[in-house]
């Protein structure tokens, strides 16, 4: 039961963080690059992937938290912060509008940069904790 409560609490934190961070990122990037592209979702997924990678390494090597803390952070906070359901929806909307090039760019940027951010976060913490 403790793990379920940890996931629920973490989910509340992550979803609120996603809402506010995505909104701020969306407005900021749109003011620089123009509206009509899901900048907020990309920003959330990249940041979340970086943090996930960094925490995986630090939890495995240095911190070693309880199962409840791992569930709170990874399933709850980061799981609700970086859901790819928004990615799927945004991709569909771009394709529906006939913006195939932008949809492909969005897919590439979301996947490649998020994976890269995960590995950078993991490696960075390995260097710091070594």
C-alpha positions, 0 to 999 in steps of 0.5 A: 500500500505504501508503494501505491501511495508513493506513486499517487503522490509522485504522480500528482507532483509530476503532472503539475510539474509537467503542466507548468513546465510545458506551458512555460517552455511552449510560450518561450520557444513559441516567442523565439521560433513561432507557434504551432509546434509542440515545444512544451512536450519536447522540453518536458520529454528531454528534461525528464529523460535527462533527470531519469538517466541521472537518477538511475545512475545515482540511485544505483551507485550512491543513494540506493533508496527504498522501493517506495522512494524509487516508485515515487520518483520513477513511476510517480513523478517522472512517469507522469512528467514525461508521458509519451501519450502527449507525444503521440497526440501531438504527432497525430495532430501534425499529421492530421494537418498535413504537416508531414515534415514537421511531424517527422522532425518532431518524432526525430527530435523527441526520440533522439534528443530524449535518448541522448539526454538520458545517456548524458544524465547517466554519464554525468552522474557517473563522472560526478559520483566516481 
